[in-house]
Amino acid sequence: MSEAIRVTIWNENRHETREERVRAIYPQGIHGAIAEGISGDFVIRTATMDEPEQGLPEDVLDATDVLVWWGHIGHRDLSEELADRVAARVRQGMGLIALHSSHYSKPFKRLMGTSCSLLYRDVAEKERLWVTAPAHPIVAGIGPYFELPHEEMYGEFFDIPSPDEVVLTGWFEGGNVFRSGCTFTRGMGKIFYFQPGHQLYPTYYDSNVRRVISNAINWAAPVRRPALQFGKSVPALEPLSVEGE
């Protein structure tokens, strides 16, 4: 029997505490809506930036299999030390689901090594998300496409390294397109970037969005295996015909 996946949903929680119009959409915070909507064999905890150690002390990170991240106006407030720890944990095997404006978060930019810049426009336009890797487990149960009536436009060019796969491609009413669902591997860790999720729209109540996030958590969960070994390997695995050191 497989073990439950330990999920931490981290949210900077700035808009919800400062803006009534956002609080009206997400009264329990964006993290609360995501936690309520995902389904699977998960043990879920939530964390926010205003908690001790910005919500992610070492013991919490060490007990996290998959970290779901939402940030926007608080990127600069995240400590450099915590950004380094999150990136290191991903390389060690922790999964990372970076949502919406988390493309500019410190951990994601460290893991990508690029500016992660893009075009944007917020006029509440329709978005159609096309499945462009139909065999990928992240889009299991999703049809050829799904639509969101209102979203912030993110457009190409998106300055990221070439993804392992582009699972979803977004088209916006204004004509722009975007690599809206991208996978990456860094060390032992798997990363999924998922574009929808502007704070002024009820995106995280959408059933397709919730399914994609749930699927992504299952996909990004670490493989259970002994820690990798590096460095000098003595003795040799097979007899040597020459003397070693």
Protein Blocks (a to p, Z undefined) as FASTA:
>chain_A
ZZddddddddeklmmmmmmklmmmmmnojklmmmmmpgcjdddddddfkbghhhpafklm
mmpfbdcdddfklmmmpcfklmmmmmmmmmnopacddehjlmmpmklmmmnopnkiacdd
dehpacddddfblkbmklgoiafbdcdfbdcdddddddddddfbdfbdcddfkopacdfb
ccddehjbccdddfbhpfkbcklmpfklmmmmmmmmmmmpccddddddedjddddfbdcf
bdcZZ
